[in-house]
Amino acid sequence: MEKWKKALIGATIILAAAIAIWLIGEATGQEAYRILPYLGVVGAIWGHNLIRAEKWDTRANISIIVILAAFVFLWVWTASLAGAIWASLMIGGIVYNFGPPR
């Protein structure tokens, strides 16, 4: 797959996640704007990986999706932004290191 297509797919997924997280934050009364730097970091890591990889890296893609899903769940469940960021990155790291083969 060409690099620009991979970058477009990654950017679309990160944008969709940002919109979904923003809407969840607004619906739960949390300050959704505070998570934008976090999404920027996750998006930059994923974008770099998508563009750099010669082939589709299943492990990295699954770990990014797990990071985003874990973040939303933990943020809504605990209402702790810092805790959700820390825990979701830890969970994503575990999935990346011990997850499915590349």
Backbone as CSV, one residue per row, in Angstrom:
resi,resn,N_x,N_y,N_z,CA_x,CA_y,CA_z,C_x,C_y,C_z
1,MET,0.849,-1.173,0.000,0.000,0.000,0.000,0.897,1.240,0.000
2,GLU,0.511,2.223,-0.780,1.306,3.443,-0.868,1.273,4.199,0.461
3,LYS,2.335,4.931,0.726,2.456,5.622,2.005,1.360,6.661,2.216
4,TRP,0.971,7.379,1.176,-0.046,8.405,1.367,-1.396,7.778,1.695
5,LYS,-1.655,6.580,1.180,-2.917,5.902,1.511,-2.912,5.459,2.967
6,LYS,-1.781,4.945,3.421,-1.684,4.535,4.813,-1.829,5.739,5.739
7,ALA,-1.197,6.850,5.376,-1.304,8.051,6.191,-2.734,8.563,6.227
8,LEU,-3.429,8.496,5.101,-4.823,8.940,5.041,-5.727,8.064,5.904
9,ILE,-5.509,6.762,5.871,-6.294,5.851,6.705,-6.051,6.153,8.181
10,GLY,-4.798,6.303,8.570,-4.468,6.595,9.962,-5.045,7.921,10.419
11,ALA,-4.940,8.950,9.586,-5.473,10.261,9.945,-6.994,10.221,10.079
12,THR,-7.653,9.470,9.218,-9.112,9.353,9.287,-9.540,8.666,10.577
13,ILE,-8.849,7.612,10.957,-9.208,6.903,12.191,-8.949,7.774,13.411
14,ILE,-7.826,8.482,13.444,-7.533,9.364,14.576,-8.558,10.497,14.643
15,LEU,-8.925,11.063,13.501,-9.930,12.123,13.486,-11.285,11.606,13.977
16,ALA,-11.669,10.428,13.530,-12.928,9.835,13.994,-12.876,9.581,15.501
17,ALA,-11.745,9.095,15.982,-11.603,8.871,17.423,-11.667,10.185,18.187
18,ALA,-11.027,11.224,17.658,-11.058,12.529,18.322,-12.484,13.060,18.413
19,ILE,-13.241,12.936,17.342,-14.626,13.413,17.347,-15.467,12.598,18.327
20,ALA,-15.287,11.276,18.317,-16.049,10.420,19.229,-15.711,10.736,20.681
21,ILE,-14.423,10.894,20.984,-14.017,11.199,22.350,-14.525,12.582,22.757
22,TRP,-14.481,13.517,21.842,-14.998,14.860,22.130,-16.486,14.791,22.476
23,LEU,-17.252,14.053,21.684,-18.696,13.934,21.941,-18.968,13.213,23.258
24,ILE,-18.198,12.180,23.564,-18.367,11.484,24.840,-18.041,12.427,25.993
25,GLY,-16.981,13.197,25.844,-16.610,14.161,26.881,-17.684,15.213,27.101
26,GLU,-18.231,15.721,26.023,-19.289,16.718,26.146,-20.549,16.110,26.768
27,ALA,-20.873,14.869,26.400,-22.073,14.210,26.929,-21.937,13.900,28.418
28,THR,-20.712,13.627,28.864,-20.505,13.305,30.275,-20.124,14.530,31.097
29,GLY,-20.057,15.680,30.468,-19.766,16.908,31.190,-18.287,17.112,31.498
30,GLN,-17.422,16.360,30.859,-15.992,16.514,31.094,-15.416,17.520,30.095
31,GLU,-14.274,18.053,30.420,-13.645,19.053,29.564,-12.876,18.346,28.453
32,ALA,-13.557,18.142,27.338,-13.004,17.330,26.255,-11.780,17.978,25.613
33,TYR,-11.666,19.294,25.657,-10.531,19.946,24.998,-9.202,19.553,25.648
34,ARG,-9.241,19.074,26.874,-8.008,18.727,27.578,-7.340,17.485,27.010
35,ILE,-8.051,16.694,26.226,-7.464,15.468,25.700,-6.845,15.643,24.323
36,LEU,-7.001,16.794,23.720,-6.480,16.974,22.368,-4.958,16.781,22.272
37,PRO,-4.157,17.257,23.226,-2.719,16.962,23.129,-2.425,15.462,23.191
38,TYR,-3.171,14.741,24.013,-3.008,13.289,24.114,-3.293,12.629,22.772
39,LEU,-4.390,13.015,22.134,-4.725,12.454,20.827,-3.672,12.828,19.792
40,GLY,-3.126,14.019,19.907,-2.069,14.432,18.989,-0.836,13.549,19.108
41,VAL,-0.463,13.210,20.341,0.701,12.344,20.559,0.427,10.944,20.017
42,VAL,-0.750,10.384,20.354,-1.088,9.045,19.869,-1.143,9.044,18.339
43,GLY,-1.748,10.072,17.757,-1.841,10.171,16.302,-0.476,10.298,15.640
44,ALA,0.414,11.059,16.268,1.754,11.220,15.696,2.533,9.907,15.732
45,ILE,2.412,9.185,16.840,3.104,7.893,16.941,2.569,6.935,15.891
46,TRP,1.255,6.869,15.790,0.642,5.940,14.838,0.947,6.351,13.405
47,GLY,0.845,7.649,13.115,1.135,8.131,11.774,2.565,7.834,11.363
48,HIS,3.490,8.040,12.284,4.890,7.737,11.994,5.065,6.256,11.693
49,ASN,4.402,5.430,12.473,4.514,3.991,12.269,3.885,3.574,10.939
50,LEU,2.742,4.145,10.596,2.082,3.784,9.339,2.922,4.173,8.126
51,ILE,3.514,5.344,8.186,4.292,5.823,7.042,5.631,5.083,6.944
52,ARG,6.248,4.801,8.086,7.558,4.169,8.115,7.508,2.694,7.735
53,ALA,6.436,2.025,8.114,6.355,0.574,7.911,6.258,0.230,6.427
54,GLU,6.961,-0.796,6.047,6.900,-1.268,4.665,5.610,-2.038,4.403
55,LYS,5.112,-2.692,5.434,3.847,-3.412,5.306,2.958,-3.027,6.484
56,TRP,1.718,-3.414,6.414,0.750,-3.082,7.453,1.144,-3.789,8.748
57,ASP,1.378,-3.049,9.810,1.814,-3.596,11.087,0.598,-3.849,11.970
58,THR,0.117,-5.077,11.954,-1.102,-5.425,12.680,-0.960,-5.157,14.169
59,ARG,0.170,-5.502,14.735,0.362,-5.326,16.175,0.274,-3.854,16.569
60,ALA,0.919,-2.983,15.814,0.881,-1.555,16.136,-0.524,-0.990,15.973
61,ASN,-1.208,-1.384,14.928,-2.553,-0.866,14.705,-3.519,-1.322,15.789
62,ILE,-3.422,-2.578,16.185,-4.287,-3.079,17.255,-3.970,-2.362,18.563
63,SER,-2.689,-2.135,18.842,-2.336,-1.472,20.099,-2.841,-0.034,20.140
64,ILE,-2.817,0.676,19.022,-3.339,2.046,18.997,-4.846,2.043,19.226
65,ILE,-5.552,1.127,18.601,-7.000,1.042,18.792,-7.313,0.677,20.241
66,VAL,-6.522,-0.214,20.836,-6.706,-0.571,22.251,-6.429,0.642,23.136
67,ILE,-5.398,1.418,22.821,-5.095,2.627,23.599,-6.295,3.572,23.584
68,LEU,-6.846,3.830,22.406,-7.977,4.749,22.306,-9.213,4.213,23.030
69,ALA,-9.498,2.927,22.855,-10.669,2.334,23.509,-10.495,2.324,25.029
70,ALA,-9.303,1.950,25.494,-9.045,1.929,26.933,-9.130,3.333,27.513
71,PHE,-8.630,4.314,26.772,-8.700,5.691,27.248,-10.148,6.126,27.439
72,VAL,-10.989,5.891,26.436,-12.395,6.304,26.540,-13.059,5.604,27.721
73,PHE,-12.861,4.302,27.836,-13.490,3.556,28.924,-13.029,4.069,30.284
74,LEU,-11.717,4.203,30.463,-11.183,4.624,31.758,-11.544,6.072,32.086
75,TRP,-11.569,6.925,31.064,-11.891,8.337,31.289,-13.328,8.483,31.749
76,VAL,-14.242,7.766,31.102,-15.651,7.846,31.482,-15.878,7.155,32.825
77,TRP,-15.216,6.025,33.032,-15.447,5.235,34.236,-14.866,5.894,35.481
78,THR,-13.630,6.414,35.391,-12.965,6.964,36.571,-13.054,8.485,36.658
79,ALA,-13.375,9.150,35.579,-13.419,10.615,35.496,-12.067,11.240,35.832
80,SER,-10.988,10.477,35.652,-9.644,10.973,35.900,-8.890,11.015,34.587
81,LEU,-8.648,12.203,34.087,-7.975,12.359,32.803,-6.553,11.810,32.855
82,ALA,-5.801,12.201,33.871,-4.408,11.755,33.975,-4.329,10.240,34.152
83,GLY,-5.189,9.694,34.973,-5.193,8.246,35.183,-5.546,7.489,33.914
84,ALA,-6.507,8.005,33.173,-6.922,7.348,31.928,-5.808,7.381,30.892
85,ILE,-5.106,8.500,30.788,-3.997,8.607,29.838,-2.894,7.621,30.213
86,TRP,-2.490,7.630,31.469,-1.411,6.754,31.911,-1.783,5.291,31.713
87,ALA,-2.959,4.902,32.186,-3.362,3.497,32.112,-3.544,3.034,30.669
88,SER,-4.120,3.878,29.820,-4.343,3.458,28.433,-3.026,3.273,27.696
89,LEU,-2.044,4.120,27.969,-0.735,3.947,27.338,-0.047,2.682,27.843
90,MET,-0.214,2.381,29.123,0.359,1.151,29.666,-0.298,-0.072,29.031
91,ILE,-1.618,-0.063,28.929,-2.337,-1.187,28.321,-1.919,-1.342,26.854
92,GLY,-1.829,-0.232,26.127,-1.398,-0.286,24.732,0.015,-0.826,24.587
93,GLY,0.900,-0.458,25.507,2.269,-0.975,25.479,2.319,-2.477,25.709
94,ILE,1.487,-2.945,26.618,1.422,-4.390,26.872,0.914,-5.118,25.627
95,VAL,-0.136,-4.578,25.018,-0.677,-5.205,23.803,0.369,-5.205,22.696
96,TYR,1.101,-4.104,22.555,2.113,-4.031,21.500,3.233,-5.048,21.735
97,ASN,3.682,-5.172,22.976,4.805,-6.063,23.267,4.430,-7.540,23.289
98,PHE,3.206,-7.839,23.714,2.816,-9.243,23.860,1.645,-9.624,22.966
99,GLY,1.296,-8.754,22.034,0.130,-8.973,21.189,0.388,-9.907,20.022
100,PRO,-0.466,-9.802,19.022,-0.359,-10.698,17.866,0.931,-10.451,17.084
101,PRO,1.316,-11.410,16.282,2.548,-11.237,15.489,2.392,-10.111,14.467
102,ARG,3.511,-9.549,14.087,3.487,-8.475,13.101,3.255,-9.081,11.768
